[in-house]
Amino acid sequence: MTVQVYTPRTKKPVLYSDFRKDLAKSPVSNDIAVLKDEDSVKESIKNLILTDPGERLMQPFIGGGIRALLFENITPAVIKIIEDRVRTTVEIYEPRAELIDVTVSSNIDDNQVGVTVRFYVQSQQQPIILNVILERIR
């Protein structure tokens, strides 16, 4: 097994990059800041989870449709439905992520549902964990 050593002259190759959704400027280059590799995939998964079907123009089927379930009584059946929808959404619409596990927990007192997604990215050998808190706003 060989170990890659990255120095200032040899940089780690970037496989994936996306713009930040707030289009913030980079302080170094004064250009639009980008998310790279695992941060890019994490942001994409979070956006997919929070998107409702029909919300994106020209892509009516993309999204998890979880927001409507937040107004249901939180029962084990609803938690299982949320888990299945997150799993299906990530598997279908995010090919860069190899899904390991999806865990859903509820905090009834604060009207929140926590979703934890564990996955691999092709450029990483360690699993990446993404935590998303879903809460009712109305």
VEXLUM-304958 format. One record per residue (C-alpha): x, z, y. Coordinates in steps of 0.001 Angstrom, whole numbers, plus 500000, padded with zeros to 6 digits. Example, Ala and Ser with C-alpha at 12.3 -4.5 7.8 and 13.67 -1.06 7.14 Angstrom:
512300507800495500 513670507140498940 
# end
This chain:
500000500000500000 501393499045503375 500605500855506573 500094498912509782 501796500449512800 500446499382516162 502756499583519152 502164498533522758 503489495097521846 501313494701518752 497674495501519375 494971496166516855 492915492968516487 489399493175517900 486785491792515534 483611492534517458 482900492910521157 479729493188523199 478833493854526810 477641497308527686 473908497317528301 474312498894531760 476831496164532717 479264498760534078 482555497593535545 485879498296533933 488049500379536286 491189498540535159 490183494893535392 487189495187537757 485299492996535270 482324493849533062 483295496554530568 482988495688526892 482427497686523752 484744496861520874 484519497079517089 482708500239515895 481368501081519372 479860497610519566 478143497991516189 476918501513517038 475324500307520268 473729497378518453 472186499633515793 470886502006518453 469306499094520335 467691497779517138 466222501193516323 464785501618519823 463366498073520041 459747497410519111 458745494158517371 457624491619519951 459664493213522723 462432490597522760 461545487129523921 462057484342521375 462781486961518676 459393488542517951 460283490172514625 463429492078515671 463027495833515964 462159498936514026 458748499744515486 459519503447515376 458209504364518810 454572504160517600 455312506597514755 456519509276517165 452911509923518205 451799510618514643 451796514103513151 455285514609511777 454819514973508038 457218514217505196 455435510874504733 456019509869508371 459674510930508124 460045508739505019 458426505783506825 460827506208509769 463773506373507364 462630503217505547 462094501305508792 465542502257510114 467156501300506808 465338497947506666 466071497124510310 469802497808509967 470121495947506671 468308492851507936 469409492535511559 472936494026511673 475206492137509251 478352493800510669 477302497190509266 477359498117505600 474772500893505400 475602504065503486 472798506459504317 469971507154506762 468829510726507383 465811511662509475 465112515199510663 462374516509512911 462329519143515607 458627519751516059 459024522313518849 460861519829521099 458838516770519971 462007515069518756 463069513179515677 466771512902514912 468056509840513058 471546509848511568 472904506527510325 476108506433508268 477710503038507774 480951501117507354 482267498388509633 484437495689508070 487456496573510209 487271500316509409 487849502159506179 486220505364507356 482470505790507545 480990505824511025 478178508179511989 475576507355514627 473122510002515835 470021508900517743 467450511302519155 463947509850519410 461448511724521551 457932511267522777 457802510600526483 454086510507527289 
# end
